Amino acid sequence: MATLWRRYLGVPVIYKIAVGFLLGVVFGALAGPQVMEALKPLGDLLVRLLKMIVAPIVLFSLVVGAASIRPSRLGRIGAAIMAYYLLTSAVAVAIGLVVAQIFQPGAGLAVAAEAAEVKPRKPPSVVEVLLNIVPTNPFAALAEGRVLQIIFFALVLGVALALLREAPDARVREAAETLFRVFDAAAEAMYRIVRGVLEYMPIGVFALVGYVVAAHGPKVLGSLAVVVAALYSGLFIHIFATYGLILALLARMSIVTFLRGAKAAMITAFVTRSSSATLPVTMSVAERQFGISRSVYAFTLPLGATINMDGTAMYQAVATLFVANVLGVQLTPAEHLAIVLTAVLASVGTAGVPGAGAIMLLMVMQSVGLDLARPEVAAAYSMILGVDVVLDMGRTMVNVTGDLVGTIVVARMERAAGAPSEA
Ligand code: ASP
């Protein structure tokens, strides 16, 4: 038994995950929904294990990261990554609009106008959103896993610690150094846990994928196949064209090399459908596969998991055109522009949890006059909700991929600016 386990540990984790994935697809198709429903707790366990590490790994890594560099550099990294995140999301929406023009998802589909029970949610104002980044109680933020608030507090704490490490009083300096080391060791311990969780991942992936195939496979093959095909084509183009170009030009890295390193994070995102739950794996990939400095990725990746969602932005564009097509509405060029702007904003506001993008989609639909209060709009919207799980898998994978690409680019630029890791 013990030797068997040792042998298992010896196989590279990504192969085991791939086997779990393939078995899940085949088994899910053969076994049907009931069996997979019974096995689903094995998948839920994976998601819980990942979520368990999110808050501590962000806090510990980011405190260490922020304490290791000068605040001015932090500001430069912040500006660069924000520009990257917003621009690439806009490009993703544009690609979404183009593929939707080609595929015309929803055209020819009729809706029965009995309305679905979908309640619109009022989006918070910009001022509220910004104010909300500052936690009134950092421990509550940690307890509830509010990533932006944790980032804010960790940055402030990290910068304070950096200042104390250079304090004139030797005792203060020593104490700060000790605390820094404690955070550093705590961060390392979290990465060690991630490696342990990765060993369990094949089983969790098997259960999650099998469940989706059993429960949603038939629907995806039906009348909604075109919208699924449209989105996945767009996502594919975004990965190979947009990210491929960015990596080649700005980081001198081929997309193949990148995908080889990023695959554990991409698969995790695909099966968990949550950027936030994937975060521990994304951070571990940034460090172990790409050798990125902690002071860069500990900041850019949690931020990206919360606000940078290229896949979601693209999905919101494609889905809006789907609803318009079902209703036979022709959108004007100005309305297409409105979709670009609102989809970028909506994706920023989308939480990194399963299905959140479908709620923020309502904001994008609203911007072109597709109001959920109209029964035919609600009916078209609920059609696309029927395949949301499958759309969510692809878009979340691209969300996480985009975070990693941006992080690599910013890390390269930082290195080029003559600032190697100072940790
Ligand atoms: N599930 C996505 C994510 O976590 C968000 C969405 O629903 O679009 O990135």
Residues whose N, C-alpha, C, O or C-beta is under 5 A from the ligand:
A	BS01	LIG	R273 S274 S275 S276 T312 A351 G352 V353 P354 G355 A356 G357 A358 D392 T396 N399
